Amino acid sequence: MSEEKSFTYTYTSTERRNTSLQPAEGSVRKEENTDEDHGGTGRVVKAVLWGTGSCLLFGLGLSCVLEWAAYIPGIVCGALGIAGMAAVPAVYKRKSN
């Protein structure tokens, strides 16, 4: 009493499209976010290290002012840290050799 049920479906269209796995000539697109566009990972690493060092310098300045009451060194360290953080986009955009 077990009947096998099957379903078949056929689709037809007036448009004929290339459905092969190989892309058609001229349809290959270059990826937008490649290493060649950004200049490689060296620039990224340099910008991340620059930003991290600048944040640490800013934190040292903040600690000097708030914890140790060393106002002059703290203000200098904090200002250098802020300037370094502001310079991160310029470090990233600069072309490496």
DSSP file (Angstrom, degrees, kcal/mol; ACC not computed):
  #  RESIDUE AA STRUCTURE BP1 BP2  ACC     N-H-->O    O-->H-N    N-H-->O    O-->H-N    TCO  KAPPA ALPHA  PHI   PSI    X-CA   Y-CA   Z-CA
    1    1 A M              0   0    0      0, 0.0     2,-0.7     0, 0.0     0, 0.0   0.000 360.0 360.0 360.0   5.0    0.0    0.0    0.0
    2    2 A S        -     0   0    0      2,-0.0     2,-0.5     0, 0.0     0, 0.0  -0.766 360.0-164.6 -89.8 120.5    2.9    2.3   -0.2
    3    3 A E        -     0   0    0     -2,-0.7     2,-0.6     2,-0.0     0, 0.0  -0.854  16.1-132.1-102.6 135.8    2.8    4.5   -3.2
    4    4 A E        -     0   0    0     -2,-0.5     2,-0.4     2,-0.0    -2,-0.0  -0.767  21.8-160.1 -87.3 125.3    5.8    6.4   -4.3
    5    5 A K        -     0   0    0     -2,-0.6     2,-0.3     2,-0.0    -2,-0.0  -0.872  10.5-176.8-105.3 137.4    5.0   10.0   -5.1
    6    6 A S        -     0   0    0     -2,-0.4     2,-0.4     2,-0.0    -2,-0.0  -0.937  13.4-152.0-132.0 156.8    7.2   12.0   -7.3
    7    7 A F        -     0   0    0     -2,-0.3     2,-0.4     2,-0.0    -2,-0.0  -0.994  10.9-175.3-130.5 128.0    7.3   15.6   -8.3
    8    8 A T        -     0   0    0     -2,-0.4     2,-0.4     2,-0.0    -2,-0.0  -0.962   1.5-173.2-123.9 144.3    8.7   16.9  -11.5
    9    9 A Y        -     0   0    0     -2,-0.4     2,-0.5     2,-0.0    -2,-0.0  -0.998   4.5-169.3-139.0 131.4    9.0   20.5  -12.5
   10   10 A T        -     0   0    0     -2,-0.4     2,-0.5     2,-0.0    -2,-0.0  -0.985   5.9-164.6-124.1 129.4   10.1   22.0  -15.8
   11   11 A Y        -     0   0    0     -2,-0.5     2,-0.4     2,-0.0    -2,-0.0  -0.940   6.6-177.3-115.2 131.6   10.7   25.7  -16.3
   12   12 A T        -     0   0    0     -2,-0.5     2,-0.3     0, 0.0     3,-0.0  -0.958   2.3-176.2-126.0 148.2   11.0   27.4  -19.6
   13   13 A S        -     0   0    0     -2,-0.4    -2,-0.0     2,-0.1     0, 0.0  -0.965  33.9-132.9-140.7 154.8   11.8   31.0  -20.3
   14   14 A T  S    S+     0   0    0     -2,-0.3     2,-0.4     2,-0.0    -1,-0.1   0.756  91.1  78.0 -78.4 -23.9   12.1   33.2  -23.4
   15   15 A E  S    S-     0   0    0     -3,-0.0     2,-0.6     2,-0.0    -2,-0.1  -0.687  71.5-150.7 -85.9 137.0   15.4   34.5  -22.1
   16   16 A R        -     0   0    0     -2,-0.4     2,-0.3     2,-0.0    -2,-0.0  -0.941  18.8-176.6-108.3 118.6   18.4   32.3  -22.6
   17   17 A R        -     0   0    0     -2,-0.6     2,-0.8     2,-0.0    -2,-0.0  -0.845  34.2-109.9-113.9 150.5   21.1   32.9  -20.0
   18   18 A N        +     0   0    0     -2,-0.3     6,-0.1     1,-0.1    -2,-0.0  -0.702  38.2 174.1 -78.6 111.6   24.5   31.3  -19.7
   19   19 A T        +     0   0    0     -2,-0.8    -1,-0.1     4,-0.1    -2,-0.0   0.229  32.7 123.3-106.1  13.6   24.2   29.1  -16.8
   20   20 A S  S    S-     0   0    0      2,-0.2     4,-0.1     1,-0.1    -2,-0.0  -0.282  72.0-118.1 -71.7 163.6   27.6   27.4  -17.0
   21   21 A L  S    S+     0   0    0      2,-0.1    -1,-0.1     0, 0.0    -3,-0.0   0.739  93.9  85.2 -73.6 -22.9   29.9   27.5  -14.0
   22   22 A Q  S    S-     0   0    0      1,-0.1    -2,-0.2     0, 0.0     2,-0.1  -0.669  86.2-121.2 -80.9 130.5   32.5   29.4  -16.0
   23   23 A P        -     0   0    0      0, 0.0     3,-0.1     0, 0.0     5,-0.1  -0.395  31.3-104.8 -69.6 149.2   31.9   33.2  -16.0
   24   24 A A    >   -     0   0    0      1,-0.1     3,-1.8    -6,-0.1     4,-0.3  -0.309  47.9 -83.2 -69.0 157.1   31.4   34.8  -19.4
   25   25 A E  T 3  S+     0   0    0      1,-0.3    -1,-0.1     2,-0.1     0, 0.0  -0.376 116.1  17.7 -63.7 136.1   34.2   36.9  -20.9
   26   26 A G  T 3  S+     0   0    0     -3,-0.1    -1,-0.3    -2,-0.1    -2,-0.1   0.314 100.8  95.0  86.9  -9.9   34.3   40.4  -19.5
   27   27 A S    <   +     0   0    0     -3,-1.8     2,-0.4     2,-0.1    -2,-0.1   0.517  53.0 107.8 -92.9  -3.4   32.1   39.6  -16.6
   28   28 A V        -     0   0    0     -4,-0.3     2,-0.4    -5,-0.1    -2,-0.0  -0.621  56.5-158.8 -77.2 125.9   34.9   39.0  -14.2
   29   29 A R        -     0   0    0     -2,-0.4     2,-0.3     0, 0.0    -2,-0.1  -0.818  16.4-119.7-107.0 144.1   35.1   41.9  -11.7
   30   30 A K        -     0   0    0     -2,-0.4     2,-0.1     1,-0.1     4,-0.0  -0.641  35.7-110.4 -79.3 136.5   38.1   42.9   -9.6
   31   31 A E        -     0   0    0     -2,-0.3     3,-0.4     1,-0.1    -1,-0.1  -0.400  20.1-141.3 -66.3 144.4   37.5   42.8   -5.9
   32   32 A E  S    S+     0   0    0      1,-0.2     2,-0.8    -2,-0.1    -1,-0.1   0.842  89.5  50.4 -79.7 -33.7   37.3   46.2   -4.3
   33   33 A N  S    S+     0   0    0      4,-0.1    -1,-0.2     3,-0.0     2,-0.2  -0.565  76.6 140.4-108.8  68.1   39.2   45.5   -1.1
   34   34 A T     >  -     0   0    0     -2,-0.8     4,-1.4    -3,-0.4     3,-0.4  -0.610  65.2-108.9-103.4 168.1   42.3   43.8   -2.1
   35   35 A D  H  >>S+     0   0    0      1,-0.2     5,-2.5    -2,-0.2     4,-1.2   0.820 117.0  60.8 -64.3 -30.6   45.9   44.2   -0.8
   36   36 A E  H  45S+     0   0    0      1,-0.2    -1,-0.2     3,-0.2     3,-0.1   0.875 102.9  50.7 -66.0 -35.8   46.9   46.0   -4.0
   37   37 A D  H  45S+     0   0    0     -3,-0.4    -1,-0.2     1,-0.2    -2,-0.2   0.884 117.7  38.2 -67.4 -37.9   44.3   48.7   -3.3
   38   38 A H  H  <5S-     0   0    0     -4,-1.4    -1,-0.2     0, 0.0    -2,-0.2   0.514 114.7-109.6 -93.4  -5.6   45.5   49.3    0.2
   39   39 A G  T  <5 -     0   0    0     -4,-1.2     4,-0.3    -5,-0.2     3,-0.2   0.685  67.0 -67.7  86.0  17.7   49.2   48.9   -0.4
   40   40 A G     >< -     0   0    0     -5,-2.5     4,-0.7    -6,-0.2     3,-0.5  -0.196  63.2 -67.9  93.2 174.6   49.5   45.6    1.4
   41   41 A T  H  > S+     0   0    0      1,-0.2     4,-2.7     2,-0.2     5,-0.2   0.643 116.9  78.4 -80.2 -14.0   49.2   44.6    5.0
   42   42 A G  H  > S+     0   0    0     -3,-0.2     4,-2.3     1,-0.2    -1,-0.2   0.888  94.4  48.4 -62.1 -38.4   52.4   46.5    6.0
   43   43 A R  H  > S+     0   0    0     -3,-0.5     4,-2.2    -4,-0.3    -1,-0.2   0.876 111.3  50.0 -69.1 -36.5   50.5   49.8    6.0
   44   44 A V  H  X S+     0   0    0     -4,-0.7     4,-2.5     2,-0.2    -2,-0.2   0.936 111.9  47.2 -66.4 -45.9   47.7   48.4    8.1
   45   45 A V  H  X S+     0   0    0     -4,-2.7     4,-2.6     1,-0.2     5,-0.2   0.912 112.3  50.6 -62.4 -42.5   50.2   46.9   10.6
   46   46 A K  H  X S+     0   0    0     -4,-2.3     4,-2.4    -5,-0.2    -1,-0.2   0.908 111.7  47.3 -63.1 -41.8   52.1   50.2   10.8
   47   47 A A  H  X S+     0   0    0     -4,-2.2     4,-2.5     2,-0.2    -1,-0.2   0.894 112.6  49.2 -67.3 -39.3   48.9   52.2   11.3
   48   48 A V  H  X S+     0   0    0     -4,-2.5     4,-2.5     2,-0.2    -2,-0.2   0.922 113.4  46.2 -66.7 -43.4   47.6   49.9   14.0
   49   49 A L  H  X S+     0   0    0     -4,-2.6     4,-2.6     2,-0.2     5,-0.2   0.903 112.5  50.8 -65.7 -40.1   51.0   49.9   15.9
   50   50 A W  H  X S+     0   0    0     -4,-2.4     4,-2.1    -5,-0.2    -2,-0.2   0.934 113.2  45.5 -61.3 -46.0   51.1   53.7   15.6
   51   51 A G  H  X S+     0   0    0     -4,-2.5     4,-2.2     2,-0.2    -2,-0.2   0.882 112.8  50.2 -65.8 -39.0   47.6   54.1   17.0
   52   52 A T  H  X S+     0   0    0     -4,-2.5     4,-2.2     2,-0.2    -2,-0.2   0.923 111.7  47.6 -66.1 -44.0   48.2   51.6   19.8
   53   53 A G  H  X S+     0   0    0     -4,-2.6     4,-2.2     1,-0.2    -2,-0.2   0.885 111.5  51.3 -62.8 -38.5   51.4   53.4   20.8
   54   54 A S  H  X S+     0   0    0     -4,-2.1     4,-2.3    -5,-0.2    -1,-0.2   0.891 109.7  49.6 -66.4 -39.1   49.6   56.8   20.7
   55   55 A C  H  X S+     0   0    0     -4,-2.2     4,-2.5     2,-0.2    -2,-0.2   0.896 110.9  49.7 -66.1 -39.8   46.8   55.5   22.9
   56   56 A L  H  X S+     0   0    0     -4,-2.2     4,-2.2     2,-0.2    -2,-0.2   0.895 110.5  50.1 -66.0 -38.8   49.3   54.1   25.4
   57   57 A L  H  X S+     0   0    0     -4,-2.2     4,-2.1     2,-0.2    -2,-0.2   0.904 111.0  49.2 -65.1 -40.8   51.2   57.4   25.5
   58   58 A F  H  X S+     0   0    0     -4,-2.3     4,-2.4     1,-0.2    -2,-0.2   0.907 110.5  50.9 -63.2 -41.7   47.9   59.2   26.0
   59   59 A G  H  X S+     0   0    0     -4,-2.5     4,-2.4     2,-0.2    -2,-0.2   0.866 108.0  52.6 -65.0 -35.9   47.0   56.8   28.9
   60   60 A L  H  X S+     0   0    0     -4,-2.2     4,-2.4     2,-0.2    -1,-0.2   0.920 110.1  48.3 -63.7 -43.1   50.4   57.4   30.5
   61   61 A G  H  X S+     0   0    0     -4,-2.1     4,-2.0     2,-0.2    -2,-0.2   0.899 110.9  50.6 -62.9 -39.9   49.8   61.1   30.4
   62   62 A L  H  X S+     0   0    0     -4,-2.4     4,-2.6     1,-0.2     5,-0.3   0.897 111.0  48.8 -64.4 -40.4   46.3   60.6   31.9
   63   63 A S  H  X>S+     0   0    0     -4,-2.4     4,-2.2     2,-0.2     5,-1.4   0.886 108.1  54.8 -66.9 -38.2   47.8   58.5   34.6
   64   64 A C  H  <5S+     0   0    0     -4,-2.4     6,-2.6     3,-0.2     4,-0.3   0.921 115.0  39.3 -59.2 -43.9   50.5   61.1   35.3
   65   65 A V  H  <5S+     0   0    0     -4,-2.0     4,-0.4     4,-0.2    -2,-0.2   0.945 124.8  34.3 -73.8 -47.9   47.9   63.8   35.8
   66   66 A L  H  <5S+     0   0    0     -4,-2.6    -3,-0.2    -5,-0.2    -2,-0.2   0.866 130.1  24.4 -81.8 -37.1   45.2   61.9   37.7
   67   67 A E  T  <5S+     0   0    0     -4,-2.2    -3,-0.2    -5,-0.3    -2,-0.1   0.856 131.1  29.6 -97.8 -40.0   47.2   59.4   39.8
   68   68 A W  S   <S-     0   0    0     -5,-1.4    -3,-0.2    -4,-0.3    -4,-0.1   0.447  90.1-130.0-106.7  -0.7   50.6   60.9   40.4
   69   69 A A        +     0   0    0     -4,-0.4     2,-1.1    -6,-0.3    -4,-0.2   0.791  58.4 143.3  54.6  32.3   49.9   64.6   40.2
   70   70 A A     >  +     0   0    0     -6,-2.6     4,-1.7     1,-0.2    -1,-0.2  -0.763  21.1 171.7 -98.2  86.0   52.7   65.1   37.7
   71   71 A Y  H  >  +     0   0    0     -2,-1.1     4,-2.8     2,-0.2     5,-0.2   0.914  65.5  48.8 -70.4 -46.7   50.9   67.7   35.7
   72   72 A I  H  > S+     0   0    0      1,-0.2     4,-2.2     2,-0.2     5,-0.2   0.959 116.9  40.3 -63.9 -53.0   53.6   69.0   33.3
   73   73 A P  H  > S+     0   0    0      0, 0.0     4,-2.7     0, 0.0     5,-0.2   0.883 116.5  52.9 -63.0 -34.0   54.8   65.5   32.1
   74   74 A G  H  X S+     0   0    0     -4,-1.7     4,-2.6     2,-0.2    -2,-0.2   0.909 109.4  46.9 -65.9 -42.6   51.2   64.3   32.0
   75   75 A I  H  X S+     0   0    0     -4,-2.8     4,-2.4     2,-0.2    -1,-0.2   0.897 113.8  48.7 -67.3 -39.2   50.1   67.2   29.8
   76   76 A V  H  X S+     0   0    0     -4,-2.2     4,-2.3    -5,-0.2    -2,-0.2   0.944 114.2  45.1 -65.6 -47.3   53.0   66.7   27.5
   77   77 A C  H  X S+     0   0    0     -4,-2.7     4,-2.3     1,-0.2    -2,-0.2   0.909 114.3  49.5 -62.9 -42.0   52.4   62.9   27.2
   78   78 A G  H  X S+     0   0    0     -4,-2.6     4,-2.4    -5,-0.2    -1,-0.2   0.911 111.1  48.7 -64.0 -42.6   48.7   63.4   26.7
   79   79 A A  H  X S+     0   0    0     -4,-2.4     4,-2.4     2,-0.2    -2,-0.2   0.904 112.2  48.7 -65.5 -40.7   49.2   66.0   24.0
   80   80 A L  H  X S+     0   0    0     -4,-2.3     4,-2.3     2,-0.2    -1,-0.2   0.887 111.3  50.8 -65.5 -37.8   51.7   63.8   22.2
   81   81 A G  H  X S+     0   0    0     -4,-2.3     4,-2.3   -24,-0.2    -2,-0.2   0.906 110.8  47.7 -65.5 -41.8   49.3   60.9   22.4
   82   82 A I  H  X S+     0   0    0     -4,-2.4     4,-2.2     2,-0.2    -2,-0.2   0.913 112.4  49.6 -65.0 -42.6   46.4   62.9   21.0
   83   83 A A  H  X S+     0   0    0     -4,-2.4     4,-1.2     1,-0.2    -2,-0.2   0.895 111.0  50.3 -63.8 -39.1   48.6   64.2   18.2
   84   84 A G  H  < S+     0   0    0     -4,-2.3     4,-0.4     1,-0.2     3,-0.2   0.902 109.9  49.4 -65.1 -41.2   49.7   60.7   17.4
   85   85 A M  H >< S+     0   0    0     -4,-2.3     3,-0.9     1,-0.2    -1,-0.2   0.870 109.6  52.2 -66.0 -35.4   46.1   59.4   17.3
   86   86 A A  H 3< S+     0   0    0     -4,-2.2     4,-0.3     1,-0.2    -1,-0.2   0.766 106.8  55.0 -69.6 -23.9   45.1   62.2   15.0
   87   87 A A  T 3X S+     0   0    0     -4,-1.2     4,-2.1    -3,-0.2    -1,-0.2   0.477  79.4  94.5 -88.5  -2.4   48.0   61.3   12.7
   88   88 A V  H <> S+     0   0    0     -3,-0.9     4,-2.3    -4,-0.4     5,-0.2   0.909  82.7  51.4 -60.4 -44.4   47.0   57.6   12.2
   89   89 A P  H  > S+     0   0    0      0, 0.0     4,-2.3     0, 0.0    -1,-0.2   0.891 110.5  49.9 -60.5 -35.7   45.0   58.3    9.0
   90   90 A A  H  > S+     0   0    0     -4,-0.3     4,-1.3     2,-0.2    -2,-0.2   0.873 110.2  50.2 -68.5 -36.3   48.0   60.1    7.5
   91   91 A V  H  < S+     0   0    0     -4,-2.1    -1,-0.2     2,-0.2    -3,-0.2   0.884 112.7  47.6 -67.2 -37.9   50.3   57.1    8.5
   92   92 A Y  H  < S+     0   0    0     -4,-2.3    -2,-0.2     1,-0.2    -1,-0.2   0.897 113.2  46.5 -70.0 -41.1   47.8   54.7    6.9
   93   93 A K  H  < S+     0   0    0     -4,-2.3    -1,-0.2    -5,-0.2    -2,-0.2   0.718  88.1 104.7 -76.3 -20.4   47.5   56.7    3.6
   94   94 A R  S  < S-     0   0    0     -4,-1.3     2,-0.2    -5,-0.2    -3,-0.0  -0.404  78.8-116.0 -65.8 132.8   51.2   57.2    3.2
   95   95 A K        -     0   0    0     -2,-0.1     2,-0.2     2,-0.1    -1,-0.1  -0.501  26.3-141.8 -71.1 132.2   52.7   55.0    0.5
   96   96 A S              0   0    0     -2,-0.2    -1,-0.0   -57,-0.1   -53,-0.0  -0.563 360.0 360.0 -88.1 158.8   55.3   52.5    1.8
   97   97 A N              0   0    0     -2,-0.2    -1,-0.1     0, 0.0    -2,-0.1   0.495 360.0 360.0 -71.5 360.0   58.4   51.7   -0.2
